[in-house]
């Protein structure tokens, strides 16, 4: 769809993009949509001394949700270990990790 560009859109433009090659993206899929679970995830990461850079939670009205966050590549193993040990018994969800 083509439309006329107004003056505000002409003034606001992207001037650059930053990229960090030292990130690992971790996604927890199918976790309960409950604040206590999110608290347990980030408490487990904090216990391992993992610094979380960015957090994205899929908005949903279902009982389960997906949670994605990034950490440095150096902290990826500690993050995964902390999540697995901190949330033991949560076999209904999956973990995906992607070094971006």
C-alpha positions, 0 to 999 in steps of 0.5 A: 500500500502506498501512501503520502509521507507526512512531515513527521515521518520525513524528520524521523528516520533510522540513522544506524543499527547496532549489532552485538556478535557476543550474544546468545538468545535463549527461549523457553517455550511453553512455560506457565504464564505465571509471574512466579515462574518468571521469578524462578527463571530470573532468580536462577539466572541471578544465582548463577551471576548471569547478566540478562541483556534483553527480555521478550515475553510473548503476550498471550491470554493462554496458560502458557507463554514463550520467554526469550532473553539474551546473555553473553556467549560466555554466560550461556552455559551458566544460564542454561545450567541455572535454568535447568537446575532451578526449574527442575521438574518442569518437563512440559516446556522446551529450551532453545538456544541460538548464538546470534 
